[in-house]
Structure formats: structure tokens, C-alpha cells
Amino acid sequence: MSFDGKQLRSTYKAGKISAWITAIIVAVIAGYILIGHSPLLDVEELEVHGLHHLRLEEVEDRLGFKIGDPLPLGLGESQRKLEELSWVKTADIDRSWSGRITVDISEYKPLALALTEPERWALVADDGTVLTHGLIAPLDLPRLSGVHAAGSPGTYLSADSSALLSLLVLMPSELGDKFFSLRRDSSGEIHGTLRTNQEVIFGDDKRLGAKIISLSAMLDYLEAEKRTDDYIDVSYPEKPIVTNE
């Protein structure tokens, strides 16, 4: 008799605990549903910062939500989709329970042009990211040639372009702006054409920093002497050579 009473009390306590757990689960689910449909927790405002080349509509399409939708609980997927856009270097999304979503985008800066097909040039970033399709009238940036053609936006230039991009990255901007083009010849040597039509011979892709310093010093010397020699050879940076045709 005593044993049966203890068993009944144990069964009653277990049933009571189970009922409480079930009630809590139901309350959590109901609360989630209510929150999801509460206008107090909708997306009330969307702020997007850092756009220079991208359009706002392109960003909104990738976010996966719009004003009036419930506040998203996770934003990782939206961030991933934004960073798939060729112009986006990084994207950061912040959510506020007041209903504001803030998107901070860092875009790539175009550094050069790469040929996609005859007479069409794509903008490329300093890490070789292809930013656009081939353009007929692109920005006035140094043109890379003698290397593999650029692919579709979001892909990367082939490895044979890396030294040409490295030259532009290492150059002070005022020196890089003087170049109309950089190219590899059939033997892999690097040449450049200045906007003054002067030819620069860099030689192989070794010691690029030293060659840039040598070229800068030589250009300053030629400008001071009011000379515009046709060829500037810095393939041996300690002994630059200037010649005319």
C-alpha cells in the first residue's frame, strides 16, 4: 500500500514536470509567431552606406528582405550574397531592434583595364578581381595587355597579370597616372607606355620596387633637363639607360 502511494506520487510529479515543459515549449513557439508578425519588430528603415559604383537596387535585391518585412534573426546569408557582387570588397550588416537595418559596404577601387575581347576593356581591382563586363568606353586607366583576357565579373585575372598589377600597386598614384599601358612581350618581359609616348623597359618581374624608384628618379631628372627621351630602361635599376630612336 505504501509502495503504491509512493509510485503514484512519483508518477504525479513526472506528469506535472512534463506538463510544464510542454507549456514552456508552446509559449516559446507562440511568442516566436507573435514576434514574427508584430509590426513593432518589422524592418522600418534601411540605410546603405559606401555605394559608389553599385546601385541601391542591386543591394536590396541581395538582402532578401525589404521594408515592412519582419526583422531577420540571422544576417549571414544576406552578407554572403552581397559579397558575391563583383564590386563588393566587404559588407557589414547591423540590425537594431528599433527596426533599422544598416548596411556598410566597402567597394573595390578600379586600378587598371584588362581586355575581354577586341576593343572591349573590363575594370579590374588591385587584387585582380574583374569588376565589369567589357566596356567600349571605359575609365582612363592603365591598360594591361600581353596577358590572358579577363573573364566575367567576379572572377580573377590569370597569374600572368600579377606582376603588372603589382607594379601599379607599388607605384605612387602620380606615377601610375602617367602610364597609358603595361604589357608583357612574347618573352615575358615587362614594358610600359607613358602618356607622353615614352617607352619604359622594366625587364623581368624581379625587384619591381627598385625599378619603380629608379624610374621616378629618372623621370624627375629628364623633366629638370627638359628632355623627352624615347626609351627609359630600368631593367637594371642601379644603371638606368635613356635613349632615343
PyMOL commands that set and color helices and strands:
alter all, ss='L'
color gray80, all
select helices_A, chain A and resi 2-36+39-41+56-63+76-83+159-170+173-176+208-224
alter helices_A, ss='H'
color red, helices_A
select strands_A, chain A and resi 45-49+88-95+100-107+112-117+120-124+143-145+179-184+190-194+199-203+231-233+241-243
alter strands_A, ss='S'
color yellow, strands_A
deselect
rebuild
show_as cartoon
